[in-house]
Amino acid sequence: MSLLAILLTLQLPQPARAETPAFCPAPASAVFAPTALPSLNIFLGDYNISASAGCLDFAMAASAKGDTTLPLTVKELIDKGRACLKKNGLTTPLHALNRALNPDHSGTSGKTIKLACARKEGELLPVNDGEITATDIACSVGDPTQPEFPAIAVNMEWAGKFRKPSFQAAFFHELFHVAGYGHDVGVDYAYLAADCCFEKIDAANACAMMKNAEGKGQDYWTSKEYLAPYMKWQGWGRWGIAKLLLDNAAKAKPNDQLGVHAGTIALLKVWGGHLTPKWKAQLLAECLPAAKHSGTAKTAELEKECNDLR
Ligand SMILES: [Zn+2]
């Protein structure tokens, strides 16, 4: 299920942040005929990315208008993002990115990341050994089992409407999916790195959350230390993602849900007033079992925290 579909299913209010990068959907809903586009190694030598000729067309049309928010700015955004991660001492996301972008590394199974550009929402794009439908400002295929992997599609119809940092943030976000990171399990480097390096709202918190994750164990993402601040931060209209992460943390550690409890409380405390009644009720219902399975002796205290939010 795409992130957009999850958001719709949960009937959440409009996201506060305009751009919602996503995984590219299956091509079934495509409404435009595919065009065979030759591949050109635009970023030859520097990065493990090759762009389709369609991207060049857009770049040329855009530069004629003095517009720079186009795929040719990819190099600029990668350099900016890398410098930002380095400056903040964030070696885990920096190394992940470098692995994906290094043409000699197996980070992307030795395959080149294909950059495809769509003229319109829903356009079908041939990439690697498959086809994807361009949607959102940018989307990606980060699952190595898919024939399209590794790929990023930019929807120029949307991309041109966003200010440059938003476009760069969206593209940087997708690079982390290609590097192997999702939103529902693990530290959410796609959103955190993009916001830390390209957004102004809550950027410092995004950087700090990644910094705190440095050197921690594999299951740090299920901890109270990660989930409580993450839920407060991710509450900016990305509640569907926040909920998925809580559900998976509960499954990953059924007998130690202290982190899930803390995350649920944080989400309810900060964003409870913005949630639909149905979803708020669901979170409240899951708060008590999380308190019971917290693995601490403070169950009654934790349950009280849940009940106080009713
Ligand atoms: Zn994403």
Boltz pocket constraint, residues with backbone or C-beta under 6 A from the ligand:
constraints:
  - pocket:
      binder: B
      contacts: [[A, 21], [A, 22], [A, 23], [A, 173], [A, 177], [A, 183], [A, 190]]
      max_distance: 6.0
